[in-house]
């Protein structure tokens, strides 16, 4: 009876510890995903501003398969 009680208490403590670890990892992964999304959004904003400035050259595939500046 005594050893069974010790095993049950030990299992409960280990289970609670695993739950706490999983909760921390989930929080960490959410924060990492949020930072990655923000970085991607910033990159898209930079690209859009460069396109508006005209600083980018649009390339077009030619008949021979080589990319060259688009002819206007």
C-alpha positions as CSV (number, residue, x, y, z in Angstrom):
1,X,0.0,0.0,0.0
2,X,2.8,2.4,0.9
3,X,4.9,1.8,-2.2
4,X,1.8,2.2,-4.4
5,X,1.1,5.5,-2.9
6,X,4.7,6.6,-3.4
7,X,4.5,5.6,-7.1
8,X,1.3,7.4,-7.6
9,X,2.6,10.6,-6.0
10,X,5.8,10.3,-8.1
11,X,3.9,9.8,-11.3
12,X,1.7,12.9,-10.6
13,X,4.8,15.0,-9.9
14,X,6.5,13.9,-13.1
15,X,3.3,14.5,-15.0
16,X,2.9,18.0,-13.7
17,X,6.6,18.7,-14.6
18,X,6.1,17.5,-18.1
19,X,3.0,19.7,-18.5
20,X,5.0,22.7,-17.3
21,X,7.8,22.0,-19.8
22,X,5.4,21.6,-22.7
23,X,3.6,24.8,-21.8
24,X,6.9,26.7,-21.7
25,X,8.0,25.2,-25.1
26,X,4.6,26.1,-26.7
27,X,5.0,29.7,-25.5
28,X,8.6,29.8,-26.8
29,X,7.5,28.5,-30.2
30,X,4.7,31.0,-30.5
31,X,7.0,33.9,-29.7
32,X,9.5,32.6,-32.3
33,X,6.7,32.3,-34.9
34,X,5.6,35.8,-34.1
35,X,9.1,37.2,-34.6
36,X,9.5,35.3,-37.9
37,X,6.2,36.7,-39.1
38,X,7.2,40.2,-38.2
39,X,10.6,39.8,-40.0
40,X,8.8,38.5,-43.1
41,X,6.4,41.5,-43.0
42,X,9.2,44.0,-42.6
43,X,11.0,42.4,-45.6
44,X,7.8,42.6,-47.7
45,X,7.4,46.3,-46.7
46,X,11.0,47.0,-47.8
47,X,10.5,45.2,-51.1
48,X,7.3,47.2,-51.8
49,X,9.0,50.5,-51.0
50,X,11.9,49.6,-53.3
51,X,9.4,48.8,-56.1
52,X,7.7,52.2,-55.6
53,X,11.0,54.0,-55.8
54,X,11.8,52.4,-59.1
55,X,15.1,51.0,-57.7
56,X,14.3,47.5,-58.9
57,X,14.7,46.2,-62.4
58,X,12.1,43.9,-63.7
59,X,13.5,41.0,-65.6
60,X,11.9,39.1,-68.4
61,X,12.8,35.7,-69.7
62,X,14.0,36.0,-73.3
63,X,13.6,33.4,-76.1
64,X,16.9,31.8,-75.3
65,X,16.0,31.4,-71.6
66,X,18.2,34.2,-70.3
67,X,16.6,36.8,-68.0
68,X,17.1,40.3,-69.3
69,X,15.7,43.7,-68.3
70,X,12.1,44.2,-69.4
71,X,11.7,46.2,-72.6
72,X,9.1,49.0,-72.2
